[in-house]
Amino acid sequence: MKIRKFLPLMGLAIFAYLIYKAGFNNILNSFKTINPIYLLIFLILVIIFAVIQTYKWAILIKQQGISISFRSLLEMRFIGEFYNFVVPGRFGSLIRILYLRDKTKRNLGEVSVNVIIDKIIDTFVVFLFSIAGALLLIKHFSNLYWQIGLSLILLVLLALFFKSKRRSMFLFKFIYKTFIPDKLKDKAMESYDLFFKNIPSFRKLIKPILIGIIAWLLNYTSLYILADTFNINVPYIYFITIFAIATVVTLIPITIAGLGTRELALIALFSVFSVESSKILALAITSYILTILLSLIGLYFSLKTDFKV
């Protein structure tokens, strides 16, 4: 039996252990300080975050000359967020490629470019915030900066690798010869050519990157506001960059939606400010519940929309 089948259970086991260590009653007591107004503000900001993220994606799509309504893109964005809760490493959002292909009737290689670039931009922005956090916390966690710095270097090298059609050809040939059925080889090669043909220049990515920074700043600010209802008092700049580091941890595809690993990272990092683990877990549980409720919007759009695999 393959070990990946047990990966979701790993996250649940870590999460259950953290609850046990923090004390179930302590977590329940933390919920007593909840202010419904803060919950409403959090939900509103998360929806605005989704709209801004969709706007960023729409810019990338427009640069390719693809015509599609903003409403359709927003629906696909919510569908992607729903699948992020199902697929480890937050790769569920890539399902948007299939919906965009069917909606625009374009080649898979052509429409996949904007979704993948959109994902890379988000990852890049989160890494920027996390490196800022690593610099702030380096005196407390001496190896944190090097770990995240190395990860960012690898991310940049990966982007440069796939930016060049010549450098990536040997990897594609391996996939092409090993995994692609003979009847699909011609179509796959066409998709490959269109993928690299539609990669935008760096100059065209500046605006989407800036929008991504604004979007993720808003996302972490919504969590900062939500944290206030649990009396978590941490300086703003530390708070948002610590959450960015925790987001990087969730990108490791070993648990569903980063459950368990994110909380483990948050508890360790917020210990610098003597924040009780019960408050961190109460914040995490609340944000999970609210985000899952919003992701049901994506489930609704997914159920009413068919696509071909």
C-alpha positions as CSV (number, residue, x, y, z in Angstrom):
1,M,0.0,0.0,0.0
2,K,1.4,3.4,-1.0
3,I,2.3,5.8,1.7
4,R,0.6,8.8,0.0
5,K,-2.7,7.3,0.9
6,F,-1.9,8.0,4.6
7,L,-0.8,11.6,4.0
8,P,-4.2,13.1,4.9
9,L,-4.2,11.1,8.1
10,M,-0.8,12.6,9.0
11,G,-2.2,16.1,9.0
12,L,-5.1,15.0,11.1
13,A,-2.8,13.2,13.5
14,I,-0.6,16.3,13.9
15,F,-3.7,18.5,14.4
16,A,-5.2,16.2,17.0
17,Y,-1.9,16.1,18.9
18,L,-1.7,19.9,19.0
19,I,-5.3,20.1,20.3
20,Y,-4.4,17.5,23.0
21,K,-1.2,19.4,24.0
22,A,-3.0,22.8,24.1
23,G,-6.0,21.4,26.0
24,F,-9.4,21.1,24.5
25,N,-11.0,23.2,27.3
26,N,-8.5,25.9,26.8
27,I,-9.4,26.1,23.1
28,L,-13.1,26.2,24.0
29,N,-12.4,29.1,26.4
30,S,-10.7,31.0,23.6
31,F,-13.8,30.9,21.5
32,K,-15.7,32.8,24.3
33,T,-14.0,36.0,23.2
34,I,-15.3,35.8,19.6
35,N,-16.9,39.0,18.2
36,P,-19.3,38.3,15.3
37,I,-18.4,41.6,13.7
38,Y,-14.8,40.4,13.3
39,L,-16.1,37.2,11.6
40,L,-18.1,39.3,9.2
41,I,-15.2,41.5,8.4
42,F,-13.0,38.5,7.8
43,L,-15.5,37.0,5.3
44,I,-15.9,40.2,3.4
45,L,-12.1,40.7,3.1
46,V,-11.7,37.1,1.9
47,I,-14.3,37.6,-0.8
48,I,-12.5,40.9,-1.8
49,F,-9.2,38.8,-1.9
50,A,-10.8,36.4,-4.3
51,V,-12.0,39.3,-6.5
52,I,-8.6,40.9,-6.6
53,Q,-7.0,37.5,-7.4
54,T,-9.4,37.0,-10.2
55,Y,-8.6,40.5,-11.6
56,K,-4.9,39.5,-11.6
57,W,-5.7,36.3,-13.4
58,A,-7.9,38.2,-15.9
59,I,-5.0,40.5,-16.8
60,L,-2.9,37.4,-17.7
61,I,-5.7,36.0,-19.8
62,K,-6.3,39.3,-21.6
63,Q,-2.6,39.5,-22.5
64,Q,-3.0,36.2,-24.4
65,G,-5.9,37.7,-26.4
66,I,-8.4,35.3,-24.8
67,S,-11.9,36.7,-24.3
68,I,-14.0,35.6,-21.3
69,S,-16.3,37.3,-18.8
70,F,-15.0,38.3,-15.4
71,R,-18.0,36.5,-13.8
72,S,-16.9,33.2,-15.4
73,L,-13.4,33.7,-14.1
74,L,-14.6,34.4,-10.6
75,E,-16.7,31.3,-10.7
76,M,-13.6,29.3,-11.7
77,R,-11.6,31.0,-9.0
78,F,-14.1,29.8,-6.4
79,I,-14.1,26.3,-7.9
80,G,-10.3,26.2,-7.6
81,E,-10.4,27.3,-4.0
82,F,-12.8,24.5,-3.3
83,Y,-10.4,21.9,-4.8
84,N,-7.6,23.4,-2.8
85,F,-9.2,21.8,0.2
86,V,-9.2,18.4,-1.4
87,V,-5.8,18.3,-3.1
88,P,-2.5,18.5,-1.0
89,G,-0.1,21.3,-1.6
90,R,-2.9,23.7,-2.7
91,F,-2.6,22.4,-6.3
92,G,-6.3,22.0,-6.6
93,S,-6.6,25.5,-8.1
94,L,-5.0,24.1,-11.3
95,I,-8.4,22.6,-12.0
96,R,-9.2,26.0,-13.5
97,I,-7.2,25.0,-16.6
98,L,-9.8,22.4,-17.6
99,Y,-12.7,24.8,-17.0
100,L,-11.0,27.5,-18.9
101,R,-10.3,25.2,-21.8
102,D,-13.9,24.1,-22.1
103,K,-15.2,27.6,-21.7
104,T,-12.9,29.2,-24.3
105,K,-12.5,26.2,-26.6
106,R,-8.8,26.9,-26.7
107,N,-5.9,24.4,-26.7
108,L,-5.0,23.0,-23.3
109,G,-1.4,24.2,-23.6
110,E,-2.6,27.7,-24.5
111,V,-5.0,28.1,-21.6
112,S,-2.7,26.4,-19.0
113,V,-0.1,29.2,-19.3
114,N,-2.1,31.9,-17.5
115,V,-3.2,29.5,-14.7
116,I,0.3,28.3,-14.1
117,I,1.8,31.8,-14.2
118,D,-0.9,33.0,-11.9
119,K,0.1,30.2,-9.5
120,I,3.8,31.0,-9.8
121,I,3.1,34.7,-9.0
122,D,1.2,33.8,-5.9
123,T,4.0,31.5,-4.7
124,F,6.6,34.1,-5.5
125,V,4.7,36.8,-3.5
126,V,4.2,34.5,-0.5
127,F,7.9,33.6,-0.6
128,L,8.7,37.4,-0.5
129,F,6.6,37.9,2.6
130,S,8.0,34.8,4.2
131,I,11.6,35.8,3.6
132,A,10.8,39.2,5.3
133,G,9.5,37.2,8.2
134,A,12.6,35.0,8.3
135,L,14.8,38.1,8.4
136,L,12.7,39.5,11.3
137,L,12.9,36.2,13.2
138,I,16.4,35.1,12.3
139,K,17.7,35.8,15.8
140,H,15.2,33.4,17.2
141,F,15.4,30.7,14.5
142,S,18.8,30.9,13.0
143,N,18.2,28.3,10.2
144,L,14.9,29.8,9.0
145,Y,16.3,32.3,6.7
146,W,18.5,29.8,4.8
147,Q,15.7,27.3,4.4
148,I,13.3,29.8,2.9
149,G,16.1,31.6,0.9
150,L,17.1,28.3,-0.6
151,S,13.5,27.5,-1.5
152,L,13.1,30.9,-3.2
153,I,16.3,30.3,-5.2
154,L,14.9,26.9,-6.3
155,L,11.6,28.5,-7.3
156,V,13.4,31.1,-9.4
157,L,15.6,28.5,-11.0
158,L,12.5,26.4,-11.8
159,A,10.8,29.4,-13.4
160,L,13.9,30.1,-15.5
161,F,14.1,26.5,-16.5
162,F,10.6,26.4,-17.9
163,K,10.9,29.8,-19.4
164,S,13.4,28.3,-21.9
165,K,11.9,25.8,-24.4
166,R,15.3,24.4,-25.1
167,R,16.2,23.8,-21.4
168,S,12.9,22.1,-20.7
169,M,12.8,19.9,-23.8
170,F,14.6,17.0,-22.3
171,L,12.1,16.8,-19.4
172,F,9.1,17.0,-21.8
173,K,10.6,14.3,-24.0
174,F,10.8,12.0,-21.0
175,I,7.2,12.7,-20.1
176,Y,6.2,12.5,-23.8
177,K,7.8,9.1,-24.4
178,T,6.9,7.5,-21.1
179,F,3.4,8.7,-20.1
180,I,1.6,10.0,-23.1
181,P,-0.4,7.4,-25.2
182,D,0.5,7.2,-28.9
183,K,-2.9,8.6,-30.0
184,L,-2.4,11.8,-27.9
185,K,1.3,12.4,-28.8
186,D,0.5,14.9,-31.6
187,K,-2.0,16.8,-29.5
188,A,0.5,16.9,-26.6
189,M,3.3,18.3,-28.8
190,E,0.9,21.0,-30.1
191,S,0.0,21.9,-26.5
192,Y,3.6,22.1,-25.5
193,D,4.4,24.5,-28.4
194,L,1.5,26.7,-27.5
195,F,2.4,26.7,-23.9
196,F,5.8,28.3,-24.5
197,K,4.6,30.5,-27.2
198,N,2.1,32.1,-24.8
199,I,4.5,32.7,-21.8
200,P,4.5,36.5,-21.2
201,S,7.6,38.7,-20.9
202,F,8.7,39.8,-17.4
203,R,7.6,43.3,-18.2
204,K,4.0,42.2,-18.6
205,L,4.2,40.4,-15.3
206,I,5.0,43.5,-13.2
207,K,1.4,44.6,-12.8
208,P,0.1,41.1,-11.9
209,I,2.9,40.8,-9.3
210,L,2.0,44.1,-7.7
211,I,-1.6,43.1,-7.6
212,G,-0.6,39.8,-6.1
213,I,1.3,41.7,-3.3
214,I,-1.8,43.8,-2.6
215,A,-4.1,40.7,-2.6
216,W,-1.9,38.6,-0.2
217,L,-1.4,41.6,2.1
218,L,-5.2,41.9,2.3
219,N,-5.5,38.2,3.0
220,Y,-3.1,38.3,5.9
221,T,-4.7,41.5,7.2
222,S,-8.0,39.7,7.3
223,L,-6.4,37.0,9.6
224,Y,-4.8,39.8,11.7
225,I,-8.2,41.3,12.3
226,L,-9.7,37.9,13.1
227,A,-6.8,37.2,15.5
228,D,-7.7,40.3,17.5
229,T,-11.0,38.7,18.5
230,F,-8.9,36.0,20.3
231,N,-6.7,38.6,22.0
232,I,-3.6,37.6,20.0
233,N,-1.5,40.7,20.3
234,V,1.4,40.5,17.9
235,P,2.9,43.5,15.9
236,Y,1.3,43.6,12.4
237,I,4.5,43.2,10.4
238,Y,5.5,40.1,12.4
239,F,2.0,38.6,12.2
240,I,1.6,38.8,8.4
241,T,5.1,37.5,7.7
242,I,4.7,34.6,10.2
243,F,1.5,33.6,8.4
244,A,3.4,33.8,5.1
245,I,6.0,31.4,6.5
246,A,3.2,29.1,7.6
247,T,1.7,29.4,4.0
248,V,5.0,28.2,2.6
249,V,4.8,25.2,4.9
250,T,1.3,24.3,3.6
251,L,2.8,24.1,0.0
252,I,4.5,20.9,1.1
253,P,2.1,18.3,-0.3
254,I,1.8,16.0,2.7
255,T,-1.6,17.1,4.2
256,I,-4.9,18.4,3.0
257,A,-5.1,22.2,3.0
258,G,-2.0,22.3,5.2
259,L,-4.0,21.0,8.1
260,G,-1.7,20.3,11.0
261,T,1.5,21.5,9.5
262,R,0.4,25.1,9.3
263,E,-0.7,25.1,13.0
264,L,2.6,23.4,14.0
265,A,4.5,26.2,12.3
266,L,2.3,28.9,13.7
267,I,2.6,27.7,17.3
268,A,6.4,27.5,17.0
269,L,6.8,30.9,15.4
270,F,4.3,32.7,17.6
271,S,6.0,31.3,20.7
272,V,8.5,34.2,20.3
273,F,5.6,36.5,21.5
274,S,4.4,34.0,24.1
275,V,1.1,33.5,22.4
276,E,-0.8,30.6,23.9
277,S,-1.2,27.6,21.5
278,S,-4.9,27.3,22.4
279,K,-5.4,30.8,20.9
280,I,-3.5,29.9,17.8
281,L,-5.6,26.7,17.3
282,A,-8.8,28.6,18.0
283,L,-7.8,31.1,15.3
284,A,-6.9,28.3,12.9
285,I,-10.1,26.4,13.5
286,T,-12.2,29.5,13.0
287,S,-10.4,30.5,9.8
288,Y,-10.8,27.0,8.4
289,I,-14.5,26.8,9.1
290,L,-15.2,30.2,7.6
291,T,-13.0,29.5,4.5
292,I,-14.6,26.1,4.0
293,L,-18.0,27.8,4.1
294,L,-16.9,30.2,1.4
295,S,-15.4,27.3,-0.6
296,L,-18.9,25.8,-0.8
297,I,-19.6,28.6,-3.3
298,G,-17.0,26.8,-5.5
299,L,-18.7,23.5,-4.9
300,Y,-21.9,25.0,-6.1
301,F,-20.3,26.3,-9.3
302,S,-18.5,23.0,-9.8
303,L,-21.7,21.0,-9.6
304,K,-23.5,23.1,-12.1
305,T,-20.6,23.1,-14.6
306,D,-19.5,20.1,-16.5
307,F,-16.0,19.7,-18.1
308,K,-14.1,17.0,-20.0
309,V,-11.0,15.6,-18.4
